[in-house]
Each structure stands twice: as structure tokens, then as C-alpha cells.
Amino acid sequence: FDLAKVLADRHGENFELHSEFMNPQMARVLRTEGFDRFYVRGEGCYLYDDRGERYLDMLSGFGVYALGRSHPGIKAALHQALDLDLPNMVQMDCALLPGLLAEALVARAHAGIRRAFFCNSGAEAVETAIKFARYATKRPRIVYASHAFHGLTTGALALNGGAEFKKRFGPLLPSTEVPFGDIDALRRQLRRGDAAAFVVEPIQGKGVNAAPAEYWREVQETCRHYKTLFVIDEVQTGLGRTGRFFCHQHWNLEPDIITVSKALSGGYIPVGATLCTEKVFMSVFSSMDRAMVHSSTFGRNQLAMVAGLATLDAIDEEGIVERARATGESFTAGFAPLLERYEMFHGVRGLGLMIGLEFGPPDTPRLRRRWNAIERIRPALFSQAIVVPLFHRHRILTQVAADSTNVIRLLPPLVAGATEVDAFVAALDDVLASAH
């Protein structure tokens, strides 16, 4: 199989193949917005197309490329693993590398976390958390927050805060939504005594919504009081994204279960992990005849474990967590003059390099009338009208944070620095000037 020949012979057929054999609606969306490019290479914070144009990637595969694309350390480790012909997925075995990765992740969590289960994605990690919580507590119901996104598999879908994702896919497992940040609403639900877990993102990916420190402390106390497991979804926020290894460490929380994925892959091999307390994990795997009660065929595969170990090594060696914190502060400083200059730019959300740019109605009557006219066409059309020229005029890839939400989400690689900050701030200044 000659990969280079296939790529050369079939170059330019991307969108036609997707339209004919995969999801034609996605192809239509991208073509409509003019995002139909033929990318041929990725390196660091940038993508390159077949015309030699360079694009600043401010989404990093929704956080997968925390270390940037084509990280040399991850590549070298995977080449070495392939050359060693490691025995993979023997299944009736306890291989070394999964144990090492489990040890490394447990060491980075709070003292109560003692066990790890490996799977293939963030959604699978959440599915594992749901199963473990229901078994450990002998309770059926899961509580989740409004605007939540934990994946699109059936269990995770039951915890989705967007009705558009759930329509006609039910019935789903028993679950209840509470407003994000509303501790009283959470207490009312947990008081019923049938909630196995409260599953929540420390910063929500859809909308980049955050809650104050006091809320998180009360959430933990409330879950403990009602014997409901506290599950933190760190699939997008984890591994340094917010300036701490885990986002929940900003508030000194000690969840019963932590889910991770995305960045742990190094951008190469899909991997997910569910980290648990001893009590929760061993309630599920409680005897020899329950050793296989929950498993995933590819979950502990050697290449995924190598990618995870190499990623953790790079995070430590390159000071990635501190870099994310410092670069996040640089973005905040860069946005400050724009917030003063443009009436439609209302605020900046998030922590570290999980950033939401919030837009809203201007104060000047003439501008407000035009804003309202745009928003009547479609809610949050203004944000899309910023995303498109950022891409076409400045070759910067961004995304509206959620449907009908005037927030643009930025998830740059954690290796981004002053060059990328300056480039993005200048581009946003230019596009907002035109919008104004």
C-alpha cells in the first residue's frame, strides 16, 4: 500500500467523497461558509493547504492537539513502538504500558483517585463513569447541567444540554437537568435520594460557561451529603488546558470520578481514561468472576499507551501547564483594548487557553438597530459573521461556541505563544472594525 501515491492520485476529491459516501450535510455546511480547503500538512499551531497557505488553528481539533500538530516527541515514541513490534492486545494479559500510564495519571490526581480504566474516547470515558456510578451507588438516575456536552453515545446523550442533539434518539436513561451554577436546583434533585452521580464539566465547552469557586465547593459538599458521586468531565479541560493539570484543581476539588481524553492522545492515537476512587472502582470489579464486567477491545492498546506516556512526558518537560496559564493571561491583556473599543465585544470567558469571546448588542441606537436586524435573520449570526472573515481574510480557524450563542470559542494548542497571541488579536481587531 503506497500512501503517498493514493494521496497524490486522489488529491482534491475530499468533499466529493464525503458527499457521496459519508455525511453530505457537513460538506454542504463547509462549502457554504467557504471552509472547503484541502489541507496537506499540520505542524505546531498551523495547518497548510495545497496552495501553500498557512492557517492558524485556534481549535486544535477541539483540544486534541494540545501539544500542537506533529509533535516530534510523540512521533519519535510511536515510531519506536512500531519498530519494537510490541505484542499488542493479547487481551489475556496485563501489559506493562497500560500500568505505567495508569500510574502516571493517578499520580497527577488527588490522593483519593487510585484506579484507571482505559477506553477510546471521551464519550466512552463518560459511559464508563455512568456505569460505574450506577453500579457503585445502586441508584438509576444521573443529574447533569444545562448546556452540558459529554459526548453523543446513548448514555452520554442523556446528559446533553442541547435538545437538538437528543431529538428522536430516545428514550434515554433516567437523567435530570439542572441549571449550570445553580446550587439550590442541584440540592433539590439530590435530596430525592435516587441520583447516582452529578456529572459536570468544570468549564463548559458549549458556550465556555464558568461558575464561581463558591459554587464548586458547595457542589462537592452537597454530593457528599446526599451520597451522590461527584463526576468531573475533564475531557476538554484536562491536561493543562486551563493552567492547571486538571481544571478542578483550581478549586481544590476531590471528585469521585474524573474523565479524560482528547489531549492524552498526543494528537495521534485515540484514547480515553476514567479515573476513580478505590471504593467506586472495586465495587464494580469486586471479584474474579467480575474481572471482565466492563471492557473495551482497543482500550489498552500499546500505541495509545505510548502516545499517552509521551504526551505526559512532553507536558512535564516543556512546562506546558505553566505556558498555558501565561499565554492565557497574554490573550486577556491583548483583548482588553478591544473590549474598550468595540461596543459589540462584551467580554472574555474561561481560564488559561479555554477562551470564549462574548458578543452582544451595542449601545449606540444606530448600531443596535443593525444588530437586531442581523439577529432576526438567525440567532447568533453576528458571531458567525466574525468567524468567516477571520478565516478568509486572516486564515485563522475558529468556531461559534454553541448554536444560537454569540460566543466564539478558542482552543489554541497549549504550545501557542506571543506570535500567535499577537496575530489573533490583530486579526480580531481588524474584523471587529469592519463589523462596527
C-alpha positions in Angstrom: 0.0 0.0 0.0 1.6 3.2 -1.2 0.0 6.0 0.9 1.9 8.8 -1.0 0.6 7.6 -4.3 -3.0 7.3 -3.1 -2.9 10.9 -1.7 -1.4 12.2 -5.0 -3.8 10.2 -7.3 -6.9 11.2 -5.4 -6.0 14.7 -4.3 -8.9 17.1 -4.4 -11.6 14.5 -4.1 -12.2 15.1 -0.4 -15.5 16.8 -0.5 -16.9 14.7 -3.3 -16.1 11.5 -1.4 -17.7 12.8 1.8 -20.8 14.0 -0.1 -21.2 10.6 -1.8 -20.2 8.1 0.9 -20.3 9.9 4.2 -22.1 13.0 5.6 -23.2 15.2 2.8 -24.6 17.9 5.1 -21.3 18.5 6.7 -19.8 19.0 3.3 -22.6 21.4 2.4 -22.0 23.4 5.6 -18.3 23.8 5.0 -18.7 24.7 1.4 -21.4 27.3 2.2 -19.1 29.0 4.6 -16.1 28.7 2.3 -14.2 26.4 4.6 -13.6 23.8 1.9 -9.9 23.6 1.9 -7.5 20.8 1.1 -5.1 20.6 4.0 -2.0 18.7 3.3 0.1 19.2 6.4 -0.1 20.2 10.1 2.7 21.5 12.3 2.6 23.1 15.7 -0.2 25.7 15.8 -0.6 25.7 12.0 -2.3 23.9 9.1 -1.1 24.2 5.5 -3.2 23.7 2.4 -2.4 22.5 -1.1 -1.8 26.1 -2.3 0.8 26.7 0.3 -1.4 28.9 2.5 -0.8 28.7 6.3 -3.7 28.8 8.8 -3.6 29.5 12.5 -5.6 26.7 14.1 -7.4 28.1 17.1 -9.4 25.0 17.7 -6.6 22.3 17.8 -9.0 19.5 16.9 -11.4 20.6 19.8 -8.4 20.3 22.2 -6.8 17.1 20.8 -3.7 18.9 19.6 -2.7 20.4 23.0 1.0 19.9 22.1 0.5 21.1 18.6 0.3 19.1 15.4 3.2 16.7 14.5 4.9 16.9 17.9 8.4 15.4 17.4 8.5 13.7 20.7 5.2 11.9 20.2 6.2 10.9 16.7 9.5 9.5 17.8 7.9 7.5 20.5 5.3 6.0 18.1 8.0 5.2 15.5 10.0 3.4 18.3 6.9 1.5 19.4 6.2 0.3 15.8 9.8 -0.8 15.3 9.8 -2.8 18.6 6.9 -4.9 17.3 5.3 -4.8 20.7 2.8 -7.6 21.4 -0.5 -5.7 21.3 -4.0 -6.5 22.6 -3.1 -10.0 23.8 -6.2 -9.5 26.0 -5.4 -12.4 28.3 -2.5 -10.4 29.7 -1.6 -7.5 32.0 0.8 -5.5 29.7 3.4 -3.1 31.2 2.5 0.2 29.3 -1.2 0.4 30.5 0.0 0.0 34.0 2.6 2.8 33.6 0.1 5.2 32.1 -2.4 4.4 34.8 0.3 5.1 37.4 1.2 8.4 35.8 -2.4 9.6 35.6 -3.2 8.6 39.2 -0.1 10.4 40.4 -1.4 13.6 38.9 -4.9 13.4 40.5 -5.9 14.0 44.1 -5.0 11.3 46.7 -8.4 9.7 46.6 -8.0 8.6 43.0 -6.4 5.2 42.9 -7.6 3.4 39.7 -7.8 3.9 35.9 -9.9 2.3 33.2 -8.8 2.9 29.6 -11.0 3.2 26.5 -11.0 5.0 23.1 -12.7 8.4 23.5 -14.2 11.0 25.9 -17.7 9.7 25.2 -16.6 6.2 26.2 -14.9 7.5 29.3 -18.2 9.2 30.3 -20.2 6.0 29.5 -17.8 4.2 31.9 -18.4 6.8 34.6 -22.2 6.4 34.2 -22.0 2.6 34.5 -19.6 2.7 37.5 -21.7 5.3 39.3 -24.9 3.4 38.9 -23.4 0.2 40.0 -21.5 1.6 43.0 -24.5 3.5 44.3 -27.3 1.2 43.2 -29.1 4.3 42.0 -30.5 4.8 38.5 -30.6 8.5 37.8 -27.8 10.9 36.6 -28.0 14.6 37.2 -26.3 16.9 34.7 -26.0 20.7 34.0 -27.8 22.8 31.4 -25.7 23.4 28.2 -23.6 20.3 29.0 -21.8 18.3 26.4 -20.4 14.9 27.4 -20.5 13.1 24.0 -23.1 11.7 21.7 -23.2 8.0 22.5 -26.5 6.9 24.0 -25.6 7.2 27.7 -23.7 10.5 27.3 -26.5 11.8 25.1 -28.9 11.5 28.1 -26.6 14.1 29.8 -26.6 16.5 26.9 -27.9 20.0 27.5 -28.9 20.6 23.8 -32.3 19.4 22.8 -31.2 19.4 19.1 -28.9 16.5 19.8 -31.5 14.4 21.6 -34.5 14.7 19.2 -35.9 11.3 18.2 -33.0 9.4 19.7 -34.9 8.4 22.9 -35.9 7.0 25.2 -32.7 7.6 27.1 -31.5 6.6 30.5 -33.0 8.3 33.6 -31.5 11.8 33.9 -32.3 15.3 35.1 -31.0 18.7 34.0 -30.3 21.4 36.5 -29.2 25.0 35.6 -25.4 25.3 35.5 -24.2 27.2 38.5 -27.5 26.8 40.5 -26.6 25.0 43.7 -30.2 25.2 45.1 -31.5 23.4 42.0 -28.9 20.7 42.4 -29.8 20.2 46.1 -33.4 19.8 45.2 -32.6 17.0 42.8 -30.1 15.2 45.1 -32.5 15.4 48.0 -34.7 12.8 46.2 -32.1 10.2 47.0 -32.0 8.3 43.7 -29.2 10.2 41.9 -26.1 8.0 41.3 -24.0 10.9 40.1 -23.8 14.6 39.3 -21.7 14.7 36.0 -20.4 18.2 35.1 -17.7 20.0 33.2 -15.6 22.4 35.2 -15.8 24.9 32.3 -18.5 24.0 29.7 -17.3 23.5 26.2 -20.6 24.6 24.7 -20.6 28.3 25.4 -17.4 28.3 27.5 -19.6 28.8 30.6 -17.8 29.1 34.0 -19.1 29.1 37.6 -17.6 30.8 40.7 -15.4 28.9 43.2 -18.1 29.0 45.9 -20.4 27.0 43.6 -17.9 24.2 43.2 -17.2 23.9 46.9 -20.9 23.7 47.6 -21.4 21.1 44.8 -18.8 18.9 46.4 -20.3 19.2 49.9 -23.8 18.6 48.5 -22.8 15.5 46.6 -21.0 14.2 49.8 -24.1 14.9 51.9 -26.5 13.1 49.7 -24.1 10.2 48.9 -24.2 11.1 45.2 -20.9 10.6 43.3 -19.2 13.8 42.0 -18.0 13.2 38.4 -15.9 15.8 36.7 -15.6 15.7 32.9 -12.1 16.9 32.1 -12.1 15.5 28.5 -11.6 19.0 27.1 -10.4 21.0 30.1 -7.8 18.5 31.4 -4.1 18.1 30.8 -3.1 21.7 31.3 -5.7 23.5 29.1 -6.8 25.9 31.9 -3.4 26.5 33.5 -3.7 23.5 36.0 -3.2 19.9 35.0 -6.9 19.3 35.8 -9.2 22.3 35.8 -10.9 21.2 39.0 -7.6 21.7 40.8 -8.2 25.5 40.6 -10.8 25.0 43.4 -9.1 22.1 45.3 -11.9 19.7 44.5 -11.7 16.0 45.0 -14.2 14.3 42.6 -15.0 10.6 42.9 -14.5 10.1 39.1 -12.6 12.1 36.5 -12.9 11.5 32.8 -10.0 12.4 30.4 -9.3 12.0 26.6 -8.5 14.4 23.7 -5.1 15.8 24.6 -3.9 12.5 26.2 -3.8 11.1 22.6 -0.9 13.4 21.6 -3.0 14.0 18.5 -2.2 10.6 17.1 -3.9 7.6 18.8 -7.5 7.8 20.2 -7.5 7.2 23.9 -9.8 7.9 26.9 -9.5 7.2 30.6 -11.9 7.1 33.6 -10.1 7.7 36.9 -11.8 6.5 40.0 -11.6 6.2 43.8 -10.7 2.7 45.1 -14.2 2.4 46.5 -16.0 3.1 43.3 -13.7 1.0 41.1 -13.6 -2.0 43.3 -17.3 -2.1 43.8 -17.6 -2.8 40.1 -14.6 -5.2 39.8 -15.4 -6.8 43.1 -14.5 -10.5 42.4 -12.7 -12.7 39.9 -15.8 -13.6 38.1 -16.4 -9.8 37.5 -13.0 -9.2 36.1 -14.4 -8.6 32.6 -17.7 -7.0 33.5 -16.7 -3.8 31.7 -14.0 -3.7 29.0 -13.0 -2.2 25.7 -11.2 -4.1 23.0 -8.9 -1.4 21.9 -8.8 0.5 25.2 -5.3 -0.6 26.4 -3.7 -0.9 23.0 0.1 -0.3 23.1 0.2 2.6 20.7 -2.4 4.6 22.6 -0.5 3.9 25.8 2.8 5.1 24.2 1.0 8.3 22.9 -0.3 8.9 26.4 3.0 8.4 28.2 4.9 10.5 25.6 2.3 13.3 26.0 2.6 13.4 29.8 6.4 13.4 29.4 6.2 16.4 27.0 3.8 18.3 29.2 6.3 18.0 32.1 9.5 18.6 30.1 8.2 21.6 28.2 6.4 23.3 31.1 3.1 23.1 29.1 0.8 23.8 32.1 2.6 27.0 33.1 2.8 28.1 29.4 -0.9 27.7 29.0 -1.5 29.8 32.1 0.9 32.5 30.9 -0.4 32.6 27.3 -4.0 32.8 28.6 -3.0 35.9 30.5 -1.4 37.3 27.4 -4.6 36.8 25.4 -6.6 38.5 28.2 -4.3 41.5 28.1 -4.5 41.7 24.3 -8.3 41.6 24.3 -8.6 44.4 26.9 -8.2 47.4 24.4 -10.7 45.7 22.0 -13.3 45.4 24.8 -13.0 49.2 25.3 -13.0 50.0 21.5 -15.9 47.9 20.2 -19.5 48.0 21.6 -20.4 44.6 20.3 -17.5 42.9 22.2 -18.8 42.3 25.7 -16.4 40.0 27.5 -13.9 37.2 27.7 -14.8 33.9 29.4 -12.8 30.9 30.6 -9.4 30.1 32.1 -6.0 29.6 30.5 -6.3 28.6 26.9 -10.0 27.7 27.1 -11.4 31.0 25.9 -14.8 32.3 25.0 -15.3 35.7 23.3 -18.7 37.1 24.1 -20.6 39.4 21.8 -23.8 41.3 22.4 -26.0 44.3 21.3 -24.2 47.6 21.0 -25.4 50.7 23.0 -25.4 53.2 20.1 -29.0 53.2 18.7 -28.0 53.1 15.0 -25.7 50.1 15.6 -28.2 48.4 17.8 -30.9 48.5 15.1 -28.5 46.9 12.6 -27.5 44.3 15.2 -31.2 43.4 15.8 -31.7 43.1 12.0 -28.9 40.6 11.8 -30.0 38.6 14.8 -33.6 38.4 13.4 -32.3 36.5 10.4 -30.8 33.9 12.7 -29.8 34.0 16.4 -26.0 34.4 16.9 -25.5 35.2 13.2 -23.2 38.0 14.3 -20.6 35.6 15.8 -20.7 33.6 12.6 -20.1 36.8 10.7 -16.9 37.2 12.7 -15.7 33.6 12.3 -16.0 33.6 8.5 -13.8 36.7 7.8 -11.3 35.6 10.4 -10.8 32.5 8.2 -11.0 34.1 4.8 -9.2 37.3 5.5 -6.7 36.2 8.1 -6.6 32.4 7.7 -7.5 31.8 11.3 -9.7 28.8 12.2 -12.3 29.4 15.0 -15.8 28.3 15.8 -19.0 29.7 17.3 -19.2 28.1 20.8 -22.7 26.7 20.6 -25.9 27.0 18.5 -27.7 30.3 18.9 -24.9 31.7 21.2 -22.9 34.8 20.4 -19.7 33.4 21.8 -16.7 32.4 19.7 -14.6 29.5 21.2 -10.8 29.5 21.2 -9.0 26.3 22.0 -5.5 27.0 20.7 -2.6 24.5 21.1 -1.0 24.9 24.5 2.3 25.5 22.7 1.0 28.8 21.3 2.9 31.9 22.4 3.4 35.6 21.8 3.4 35.2 18.0 0.0 33.5 17.9 -1.5 35.9 20.5 -0.4 39.0 18.5 -1.6 37.5 15.2 -5.1 36.7 16.6 -5.6 39.9 18.5 -4.6 42.0 15.4 -6.9 39.9 13.2 -9.9 40.2 15.6 -9.3 44.0 15.8 -9.4 44.2 12.0 -12.6 42.1 11.7 -14.4 43.9 14.5 -13.5 47.3 12.9 -15.3 46.1 9.7 -18.2 44.8 11.7 -18.5 48.1 13.6 
